[in-house]
Structures are given as C-alpha cells and as structure tokens.
Amino acid sequence: MQKRLMAALVCIACVCGVYLLSTELPDKEESISEGTKFTVPERAVDAAASEQLYKNMCISCHGDHLQGAIGPELAHIGDSMTKEQIYKKISDGGGGMPAFEDRLTEDHLITITTWLASHK
Ligand code: HEC
C-alpha cells in the first residue's frame, strides 16, 4: 500500500515537472533575449535602397549631401556613433529627431543604419 502511494506521488511529481518545464521555457527564452545586448546584424551596404529611403524620409532635416540642416550633419556619422546607436536614434528619435519605428520596417532600418555607419 505504502509503495503504491509512493509510486502515485512520483507520477504526480513527474507530470508536474513536465508541465512546469513546458510552461516555463518560453519565459526563460524571453528574458534571455531581453538581457542580451542588442546588435544590428551584419549586412552589405545597399546604397541605392538607402539613398531612396533617405530622400523620402531624412533629406529635409539632414540635407541632400548629409551635410545637415535642421538636424546634424551625418556625413561622418560612422565615426562618432556605433551601428546600434544609429539604429536606436532612427528608431526611437528624440531631441527633435522624429521616431521612425512605425514608419520604417526593421529591414529598412537595418538597411539605412548600415549605409550611414559606412560614412566615416
Ligand atoms: C524633422 C527633422 C528630422 C528628420 C525628418 C530626420 N531627422 Fe535625424 N535628427 C534630427 C535632429 C533635430 C537630430 C538631433 C537630435 C539630438 O540632438 O538628439 C537628429 C539626429 C539624427 C542622428 C544622430 C546624429 C548625431 O550626430 O547625434 C541620426 C543618425 C539621424 N538623425 C538619422 C536620421 C535618419 C536616417 C532619418 C530618416 C530616416 C532622419 N534622421 C530624419 C532631425 C530629423
């Protein structure tokens, strides 16, 4: 009788363990990805696509040759900012710079960031 009770308890413990594992794993992955440092993936510079995006969205404030206007000069921005800082600035804006998070896809954000970062 005692043995059966023990066996039943072990079974319940196993079922609980599997349940906990299966429900907790996604949470853990989420917190890991939140904790790791954000990096902009490596890409080849796509100048044509970037210039098009720049003309559509940025030229009015940063000038037709990246020389700056309302916004600062960007001609050597790859020297003073990392790709991650550039990406964040374009995505989040701030200090008079509009946020483009909702206006550019992540793909376009990476494209234009990679292009700007190549301006040293
Ligand atoms: C409405 C005007 C405006 C538009 C449009 C605009 N910016 Fe800006 N941008 C600014 C201002 C103003 C700053 C300075 C913000 C600050 O000092 O924090 C800035 C800062 C930046 C910076 C950081 C420069 C530095 O030296 O700190 C980057 C990079 C940048 N903009 C990229 C872009 C890109 C790429 C686009 C188009 C997708 C864009 N901006 C569109 C006004 C604008």
Backbone and ligand atoms as CSV (ligand in chain L), in Angstrom:
chain,resi,resn,atom,element,x,y,z
A,1,MET,N,N,0.839,-1.213,0.000
A,1,MET,CA,C,0.000,0.000,0.000
A,1,MET,C,C,0.868,1.256,0.000
A,2,GLN,N,N,1.834,1.252,0.939
A,2,GLN,CA,C,2.769,2.371,1.010
A,2,GLN,C,C,3.473,2.611,-0.318
A,3,LYS,N,N,3.879,1.453,-0.952
A,3,LYS,CA,C,4.617,1.546,-2.215
A,3,LYS,C,C,3.771,2.186,-3.302
A,4,ARG,N,N,2.485,1.768,-3.313
A,4,ARG,CA,C,1.607,2.318,-4.361
A,4,ARG,C,C,1.442,3.824,-4.206
A,5,LEU,N,N,1.317,4.221,-2.935
A,5,LEU,CA,C,1.155,5.655,-2.666
A,5,LEU,C,C,2.383,6.428,-3.157
A,6,MET,N,N,3.573,5.827,-2.851
A,6,MET,CA,C,4.817,6.458,-3.284
A,6,MET,C,C,4.849,6.562,-4.804
A,7,ALA,N,N,4.475,5.465,-5.476
A,7,ALA,CA,C,4.501,5.442,-6.936
A,7,ALA,C,C,3.575,6.515,-7.481
A,8,ALA,N,N,2.410,6.658,-6.866
A,8,ALA,CA,C,1.447,7.661,-7.330
A,8,ALA,C,C,2.029,9.064,-7.148
A,9,LEU,N,N,2.675,9.271,-5.996
A,9,LEU,CA,C,3.266,10.594,-5.740
A,9,LEU,C,C,4.354,10.928,-6.752
A,10,VAL,N,N,5.194,9.922,-7.055
A,10,VAL,CA,C,6.273,10.133,-8.026
A,10,VAL,C,C,5.666,10.489,-9.375
A,11,CYS,N,N,4.595,9.781,-9.759
A,11,CYS,CA,C,3.938,10.066,-11.028
A,11,CYS,C,C,3.434,11.502,-11.070
A,12,ILE,N,N,2.775,11.906,-9.997
A,12,ILE,CA,C,2.240,13.269,-9.956
A,12,ILE,C,C,3.390,14.279,-10.068
A,13,ALA,N,N,4.472,13.982,-9.347
A,13,ALA,CA,C,5.622,14.890,-9.384
A,13,ALA,C,C,6.164,15.004,-10.804
A,14,CYS,N,N,6.228,13.845,-11.503
A,14,CYS,CA,C,6.736,13.865,-12.883
A,14,CYS,C,C,5.844,14.714,-13.770
A,15,VAL,N,N,4.545,14.498,-13.675
A,15,VAL,CA,C,3.614,15.245,-14.513
A,15,VAL,C,C,3.753,16.743,-14.243
A,16,CYS,N,N,3.857,17.088,-12.934
A,16,CYS,CA,C,4.026,18.500,-12.588
A,16,CYS,C,C,5.322,19.044,-13.173
A,17,GLY,N,N,6.378,18.240,-13.075
A,17,GLY,CA,C,7.685,18.683,-13.574
A,17,GLY,C,C,7.633,18.975,-15.058
A,18,VAL,N,N,7.037,18.037,-15.815
A,18,VAL,CA,C,6.942,18.221,-17.262
A,18,VAL,C,C,6.101,19.458,-17.576
A,19,TYR,N,N,5.023,19.609,-16.822
A,19,TYR,CA,C,4.145,20.769,-17.042
A,19,TYR,C,C,4.913,22.073,-16.797
A,20,LEU,N,N,5.639,22.108,-15.676
A,20,LEU,CA,C,6.396,23.321,-15.347
A,20,LEU,C,C,7.445,23.627,-16.411
A,21,LEU,N,N,8.150,22.554,-16.832
A,21,LEU,CA,C,9.186,22.755,-17.849
A,21,LEU,C,C,8.597,23.346,-19.116
A,22,SER,N,N,7.458,22.752,-19.539
A,22,SER,CA,C,6.906,23.181,-20.819
A,22,SER,C,C,6.325,24.588,-20.735
A,23,THR,N,N,5.854,25.004,-19.565
A,23,THR,CA,C,5.304,26.356,-19.485
A,23,THR,C,C,6.382,27.391,-19.185
A,24,GLU,N,N,7.460,26.955,-18.518
A,24,GLU,CA,C,8.462,27.958,-18.131
A,24,GLU,C,C,9.486,28.243,-19.201
A,25,LEU,N,N,9.711,27.297,-20.104
A,25,LEU,CA,C,10.764,27.501,-21.101
A,25,LEU,C,C,10.599,28.779,-21.924
A,26,PRO,N,N,9.423,29.064,-22.479
A,26,PRO,CA,C,9.310,30.284,-23.288
A,26,PRO,C,C,9.638,31.540,-22.491
A,27,ASP,N,N,9.208,31.576,-21.218
A,27,ASP,CA,C,9.517,32.722,-20.366
A,27,ASP,C,C,11.014,32.945,-20.269
A,28,LYS,N,N,11.709,31.810,-20.062
A,28,LYS,CA,C,13.155,31.920,-19.892
A,28,LYS,C,C,13.793,32.467,-21.160
A,29,GLU,N,N,13.351,31.944,-22.320
A,29,GLU,CA,C,13.936,32.427,-23.573
A,29,GLU,C,C,13.709,33.923,-23.730
A,30,GLU,N,N,12.511,34.365,-23.345
A,30,GLU,CA,C,12.207,35.786,-23.473
A,30,GLU,C,C,13.169,36.627,-22.645
A,31,SER,N,N,13.372,36.194,-21.378
A,31,SER,CA,C,14.228,37.010,-20.525
A,31,SER,C,C,15.673,36.957,-21.005
A,32,ILE,N,N,16.073,35.849,-21.629
A,32,ILE,CA,C,17.438,35.795,-22.159
A,32,ILE,C,C,17.583,36.808,-23.298
A,33,SER,N,N,16.592,36.833,-24.218
A,33,SER,CA,C,16.745,37.746,-25.351
A,33,SER,C,C,16.627,39.202,-24.901
A,34,GLU,N,N,15.886,39.457,-23.837
A,34,GLU,CA,C,15.827,40.828,-23.318
A,34,GLU,C,C,17.155,41.229,-22.697
A,35,GLY,N,N,17.785,40.246,-22.064
A,35,GLY,CA,C,19.019,40.538,-21.354
A,35,GLY,C,C,20.218,40.709,-22.272
A,36,THR,N,N,20.225,40.011,-23.429
A,36,THR,CA,C,21.396,40.107,-24.291
A,36,THR,C,C,21.431,41.465,-24.971
A,37,LYS,N,N,22.636,41.925,-25.268
A,37,LYS,CA,C,22.812,43.240,-25.856
A,37,LYS,C,C,22.302,43.217,-27.290
A,38,PHE,N,N,21.563,44.243,-27.651
A,38,PHE,CA,C,21.021,44.357,-28.995
A,38,PHE,C,C,22.147,44.667,-29.998
A,39,THR,N,N,22.189,43.918,-31.085
A,39,THR,CA,C,23.170,44.239,-32.130
A,39,THR,C,C,22.481,44.291,-33.486
A,40,VAL,N,N,22.943,45.187,-34.332
A,40,VAL,CA,C,22.433,45.289,-35.694
A,40,VAL,C,C,23.150,44.224,-36.529
A,41,PRO,N,N,22.397,43.348,-37.203
A,41,PRO,CA,C,23.045,42.275,-37.952
A,41,PRO,C,C,23.958,42.798,-39.071
A,42,GLU,N,N,25.020,42.038,-39.347
A,42,GLU,CA,C,25.954,42.407,-40.419
A,42,GLU,C,C,25.246,42.327,-41.765
A,43,ARG,N,N,25.423,43.323,-42.596
A,43,ARG,CA,C,24.817,43.364,-43.928
A,43,ARG,C,C,25.770,44.037,-44.878
A,44,ALA,N,N,25.643,43.744,-46.166
A,44,ALA,CA,C,26.352,44.540,-47.164
A,44,ALA,C,C,25.606,45.865,-47.303
A,45,VAL,N,N,26.331,46.932,-47.569
A,45,VAL,CA,C,25.703,48.241,-47.741
A,45,VAL,C,C,24.884,48.238,-49.033
A,46,ASP,N,N,23.632,48.645,-48.933
A,46,ASP,CA,C,22.788,48.775,-50.123
A,46,ASP,C,C,22.545,50.270,-50.343
A,47,ALA,N,N,23.472,50.899,-51.092
A,47,ALA,CA,C,23.442,52.353,-51.235
A,47,ALA,C,C,22.183,52.812,-51.966
A,48,ALA,N,N,21.796,52.106,-53.011
A,48,ALA,CA,C,20.647,52.549,-53.811
A,48,ALA,C,C,19.378,52.591,-52.963
A,49,ALA,N,N,19.120,51.500,-52.246
A,49,ALA,CA,C,17.916,51.441,-51.411
A,49,ALA,C,C,17.990,52.480,-50.293
A,50,SER,N,N,19.164,52.651,-49.721
A,50,SER,CA,C,19.321,53.578,-48.609
A,50,SER,C,C,19.114,55.017,-49.062
A,51,GLU,N,N,19.691,55.357,-50.231
A,51,GLU,CA,C,19.546,56.732,-50.727
A,51,GLU,C,C,18.079,57.043,-51.007
A,52,GLN,N,N,17.365,56.040,-51.500
A,52,GLN,CA,C,15.938,56.227,-51.748
A,52,GLN,C,C,15.195,56.504,-50.434
A,53,LEU,N,N,15.481,55.695,-49.414
A,53,LEU,CA,C,14.855,55.895,-48.099
A,53,LEU,C,C,15.236,57.261,-47.543
A,54,TYR,N,N,16.504,57.601,-47.676
A,54,TYR,CA,C,16.998,58.878,-47.157
A,54,TYR,C,C,16.265,60.042,-47.826
A,55,LYS,N,N,16.126,59.949,-49.163
A,55,LYS,CA,C,15.428,61.008,-49.913
A,55,LYS,C,C,13.992,61.148,-49.439
A,56,ASN,N,N,13.353,60.040,-49.199
A,56,ASN,CA,C,11.950,60.069,-48.800
A,56,ASN,C,C,11.745,60.576,-47.384
A,57,MET,N,N,12.660,60.271,-46.478
A,57,MET,CA,C,12.370,60.447,-45.053
A,57,MET,C,C,13.300,61.405,-44.321
A,58,CYS,N,N,14.509,61.608,-44.788
A,58,CYS,CA,C,15.505,62.264,-43.950
A,58,CYS,C,C,16.066,63.545,-44.553
A,59,ILE,N,N,15.966,63.666,-45.875
A,59,ILE,CA,C,16.674,64.730,-46.589
A,59,ILE,C,C,16.271,66.117,-46.091
A,60,SER,N,N,15.000,66.278,-45.721
A,60,SER,CA,C,14.520,67.608,-45.336
A,60,SER,C,C,15.251,68.136,-44.103
A,61,CYS,N,N,15.656,67.267,-43.222
A,61,CYS,CA,C,16.315,67.718,-41.997
A,61,CYS,C,C,17.827,67.516,-42.005
A,62,HIS,N,N,18.316,66.571,-42.817
A,62,HIS,CA,C,19.752,66.289,-42.759
A,62,HIS,C,C,20.482,66.705,-44.035
A,63,GLY,N,N,19.762,67.297,-44.999
A,63,GLY,CA,C,20.415,67.848,-46.186
A,63,GLY,C,C,20.621,66.849,-47.304
A,64,ASP,N,N,20.749,67.361,-48.544
A,64,ASP,CA,C,20.855,66.451,-49.690
A,64,ASP,C,C,22.217,65.768,-49.797
A,65,HIS,N,N,23.225,66.244,-49.073
A,65,HIS,CA,C,24.527,65.563,-49.058
A,65,HIS,C,C,24.939,65.198,-47.642
A,66,LEU,N,N,23.958,64.921,-46.812
A,66,LEU,CA,C,24.210,64.554,-45.402
A,66,LEU,C,C,24.907,65.691,-44.648
A,67,GLN,N,N,24.857,66.902,-45.212
A,67,GLN,CA,C,25.623,67.999,-44.613
A,67,GLN,C,C,24.922,68.621,-43.411
A,68,GLY,N,N,23.650,68.222,-43.197
A,68,GLY,CA,C,22.927,68.753,-42.052
A,68,GLY,C,C,22.096,69.961,-42.423
A,69,ALA,N,N,21.006,70.169,-41.710
A,69,ALA,CA,C,20.137,71.335,-41.871
A,69,ALA,C,C,19.510,71.576,-40.512
A,70,ILE,N,N,18.229,71.182,-40.361
A,70,ILE,CA,C,17.601,71.252,-39.033
A,70,ILE,C,C,18.295,70.236,-38.120
A,71,GLY,N,N,18.576,69.087,-38.692
A,71,GLY,CA,C,19.274,68.031,-37.949
A,71,GLY,C,C,20.773,68.121,-38.194
A,72,PRO,N,N,21.559,67.412,-37.402
A,72,PRO,CA,C,23.020,67.490,-37.539
A,72,PRO,C,C,23.533,66.834,-38.819
A,73,GLU,N,N,24.746,67.175,-39.173
A,73,GLU,CA,C,25.455,66.577,-40.286
A,73,GLU,C,C,25.616,65.070,-40.041
A,74,LEU,N,N,25.470,64.261,-41.097
A,74,LEU,CA,C,25.609,62.809,-40.934
A,74,LEU,C,C,26.730,62.254,-41.817
A,75,ALA,N,N,27.496,63.138,-42.457
A,75,ALA,CA,C,28.480,62.703,-43.448
A,75,ALA,C,C,29.575,61.813,-42.854
A,76,HIS,N,N,29.841,61.952,-41.545
A,76,HIS,CA,C,30.876,61.113,-40.918
A,76,HIS,C,C,30.319,60.425,-39.674
A,77,ILE,N,N,29.037,60.130,-39.745
A,77,ILE,CA,C,28.361,59.634,-38.550
A,77,ILE,C,C,28.915,58.275,-38.089
A,78,GLY,N,N,29.439,57.485,-39.045
A,78,GLY,CA,C,30.022,56.183,-38.696
A,78,GLY,C,C,31.242,56.302,-37.792
A,79,ASP,N,N,31.826,57.501,-37.743
A,79,ASP,CA,C,32.972,57.753,-36.873
A,79,ASP,C,C,32.565,57.966,-35.430
A,80,SER,N,N,31.412,58.627,-35.254
A,80,SER,CA,C,31.064,59.043,-33.890
A,80,SER,C,C,29.986,58.174,-33.249
A,81,MET,N,N,29.267,57.388,-34.062
A,81,MET,CA,C,28.222,56.544,-33.467
A,81,MET,C,C,28.374,55.102,-33.940
A,82,THR,N,N,28.051,54.154,-33.055
A,82,THR,CA,C,28.042,52.744,-33.459
A,82,THR,C,C,26.761,52.472,-34.235
A,83,LYS,N,N,26.734,51.348,-34.933
A,83,LYS,CA,C,25.526,50.960,-35.672
A,83,LYS,C,C,24.324,50.885,-34.741
A,84,GLU,N,N,24.555,50.375,-33.537
A,84,GLU,CA,C,23.464,50.216,-32.578
A,84,GLU,C,C,22.908,51.578,-32.155
A,85,GLN,N,N,23.821,52.540,-31.952
A,85,GLN,CA,C,23.376,53.885,-31.560
A,85,GLN,C,C,22.611,54.554,-32.697
A,86,ILE,N,N,23.090,54.362,-33.925
A,86,ILE,CA,C,22.412,54.962,-35.084
A,86,ILE,C,C,21.012,54.354,-35.226
A,87,TYR,N,N,20.953,53.013,-35.143
A,87,TYR,CA,C,19.674,52.309,-35.279
A,87,TYR,C,C,18.679,52.826,-34.248
A,88,LYS,N,N,19.155,52.935,-33.018
A,88,LYS,CA,C,18.278,53.362,-31.922
A,88,LYS,C,C,17.800,54.800,-32.121
A,89,LYS,N,N,18.703,55.651,-32.604
A,89,LYS,CA,C,18.338,57.053,-32.828
A,89,LYS,C,C,17.242,57.138,-33.903
A,90,ILE,N,N,17.406,56.402,-34.997
A,90,ILE,CA,C,16.416,56.450,-36.074
A,90,ILE,C,C,15.097,55.835,-35.590
A,91,SER,N,N,15.213,54.735,-34.892
A,91,SER,CA,C,14.013,54.039,-34.448
A,91,SER,C,C,13.254,54.810,-33.359
A,92,ASP,N,N,13.983,55.336,-32.370
A,92,ASP,CA,C,13.329,55.974,-31.216
A,92,ASP,C,C,13.247,57.496,-31.314
A,93,GLY,N,N,14.111,58.106,-32.128
A,93,GLY,CA,C,14.123,59.564,-32.247
A,93,GLY,C,C,14.571,60.229,-30.962
A,94,GLY,N,N,14.114,61.467,-30.760
A,94,GLY,CA,C,14.465,62.204,-29.538
A,94,GLY,C,C,15.313,63.418,-29.848
A,95,GLY,N,N,15.153,64.481,-29.083
A,95,GLY,CA,C,15.921,65.701,-29.268
A,95,GLY,C,C,15.617,66.403,-30.576
A,96,GLY,N,N,14.367,66.319,-31.045
A,96,GLY,CA,C,13.981,66.961,-32.301
A,96,GLY,C,C,13.993,66.016,-33.474
A,97,MET,N,N,14.551,64.853,-33.281
A,97,MET,CA,C,14.575,63.816,-34.325
A,97,MET,C,C,13.323,62.958,-34.162
A,98,PRO,N,N,12.511,62.843,-35.240
A,98,PRO,CA,C,11.304,62.017,-35.111
A,98,PRO,C,C,11.648,60.528,-34.970
A,99,ALA,N,N,10.749,59.756,-34.368
A,99,ALA,CA,C,10.936,58.303,-34.268
A,99,ALA,C,C,10.419,57.652,-35.551
A,100,PHE,N,N,11.221,56.752,-36.118
A,100,PHE,CA,C,10.807,56.106,-37.368
A,100,PHE,C,C,10.392,54.654,-37.169
A,101,GLU,N,N,10.291,54.270,-35.918
A,101,GLU,CA,C,9.945,52.896,-35.547
A,101,GLU,C,C,8.706,52.404,-36.300
A,102,ASP,N,N,7.693,53.265,-36.396
A,102,ASP,CA,C,6.438,52.852,-37.031
A,102,ASP,C,C,6.396,53.173,-38.517
A,103,ARG,N,N,7.369,53.939,-39.005
A,103,ARG,CA,C,7.335,54.345,-40.407
A,103,ARG,C,C,8.295,53.556,-41.281
A,104,LEU,N,N,9.300,52.940,-40.652
A,104,LEU,CA,C,10.238,52.107,-41.401
A,104,LEU,C,C,10.151,50.687,-40.872
A,105,THR,N,N,10.238,49.701,-41.781
A,105,THR,CA,C,10.278,48.311,-41.324
A,105,THR,C,C,11.655,48.070,-40.707
A,106,GLU,N,N,11.756,46.999,-39.939
A,106,GLU,CA,C,13.037,46.667,-39.319
A,106,GLU,C,C,14.094,46.487,-40.413
A,107,ASP,N,N,13.677,45.867,-41.512
A,107,ASP,CA,C,14.582,45.637,-42.630
A,107,ASP,C,C,15.121,46.965,-43.180
A,108,HIS,N,N,14.231,47.942,-43.353
A,108,HIS,CA,C,14.661,49.250,-43.849
A,108,HIS,C,C,15.529,49.978,-42.831
A,109,LEU,N,N,15.192,49.819,-41.559
A,109,LEU,CA,C,16.011,50.427,-40.500
A,109,LEU,C,C,17.436,49.884,-40.557
A,110,ILE,N,N,17.562,48.576,-40.745
A,110,ILE,CA,C,18.898,47.970,-40.808
A,110,ILE,C,C,19.621,48.451,-42.071
A,111,THR,N,N,18.881,48.532,-43.195
A,111,THR,CA,C,19.476,48.985,-44.455
A,111,THR,C,C,20.073,50.383,-44.301
A,112,ILE,N,N,19.275,51.307,-43.792
A,112,ILE,CA,C,19.749,52.699,-43.726
A,112,ILE,C,C,20.796,52.873,-42.630
A,113,THR,N,N,20.692,52.111,-41.553
A,113,THR,CA,C,21.706,52.153,-40.492
A,113,THR,C,C,23.056,51.694,-41.029
A,114,THR,N,N,23.060,50.581,-41.769
A,114,THR,CA,C,24.302,50.032,-42.314
A,114,THR,C,C,24.954,51.039,-43.258
A,115,TRP,N,N,24.121,51.677,-44.052
A,115,TRP,CA,C,24.621,52.683,-45.006
A,115,TRP,C,C,25.222,53.886,-44.276
A,116,LEU,N,N,24.492,54.396,-43.277
A,116,LEU,CA,C,25.002,55.559,-42.528
A,116,LEU,C,C,26.296,55.211,-41.791
A,117,ALA,N,N,26.330,54.004,-41.206
A,117,ALA,CA,C,27.510,53.604,-40.434
A,117,ALA,C,C,28.746,53.506,-41.330
A,118,SER,N,N,28.544,53.327,-42.644
A,118,SER,CA,C,29.690,53.240,-43.557
A,118,SER,C,C,30.240,54.628,-43.895
A,119,HIS,N,N,29.547,55.682,-43.461
A,119,HIS,CA,C,30.041,57.049,-43.684
A,119,HIS,C,C,30.982,57.446,-42.560
A,120,LYS,N,N,32.284,57.319,-42.843
A,120,LYS,CA,C,33.260,57.611,-41.784
A,120,LYS,C,C,34.088,58.829,-42.140
L,1,HEC,C1,C,12.134,66.594,-38.626
L,1,HEC,C2,C,13.543,66.602,-38.860
L,1,HEC,C3,C,14.283,65.283,-38.961
L,1,HEC,C4,C,14.043,64.228,-39.808
L,1,HEC,C5,C,12.930,64.074,-40.841
L,1,HEC,C6,C,15.093,63.260,-39.552
L,1,HEC,N1,N,15.924,63.711,-38.556
L,1,HEC,FE1,FE,17.564,62.758,-37.840
L,1,HEC,N2,N,17.817,64.225,-36.459
L,1,HEC,C7,C,17.056,65.388,-36.377
L,1,HEC,C8,C,17.535,66.169,-35.236
L,1,HEC,C9,C,16.975,67.509,-34.802
L,1,HEC,C10,C,18.587,65.430,-34.663
L,1,HEC,C11,C,19.397,65.808,-33.418
L,1,HEC,C12,C,18.821,65.027,-32.254
L,1,HEC,C13,C,19.616,65.172,-30.989
L,1,HEC,O1,O,20.464,66.060,-30.899
L,1,HEC,O2,O,19.392,64.349,-30.068
L,1,HEC,C14,C,18.744,64.231,-35.466
L,1,HEC,C15,C,19.690,63.258,-35.217
L,1,HEC,C16,C,19.934,62.177,-36.033
L,1,HEC,C17,C,21.014,61.241,-35.842
L,1,HEC,C18,C,22.074,61.329,-34.747
L,1,HEC,C19,C,23.122,62.317,-35.202
L,1,HEC,C20,C,24.072,62.772,-34.155
L,1,HEC,O3,O,25.147,63.284,-34.532
L,1,HEC,O4,O,23.739,62.698,-32.961
L,1,HEC,C21,C,20.917,60.318,-36.826
L,1,HEC,C22,C,21.824,59.123,-37.060
L,1,HEC,C23,C,19.764,60.672,-37.626
L,1,HEC,N3,N,19.201,61.810,-37.123
L,1,HEC,C24,C,19.349,59.966,-38.729
L,1,HEC,C25,C,18.178,60.244,-39.421
L,1,HEC,C26,C,17.645,59.418,-40.481
L,1,HEC,C27,C,18.300,58.163,-41.012
L,1,HEC,C28,C,16.474,59.985,-40.876
L,1,HEC,C29,C,15.490,59.466,-41.901
L,1,HEC,C30,C,15.024,58.114,-41.714
L,1,HEC,C31,C,16.278,61.193,-40.088
L,1,HEC,N4,N,17.329,61.317,-39.219
L,1,HEC,C32,C,15.227,62.056,-40.225
L,1,HEC,C33,C,16.032,65.750,-37.203
L,1,HEC,C34,C,15.460,64.942,-38.171
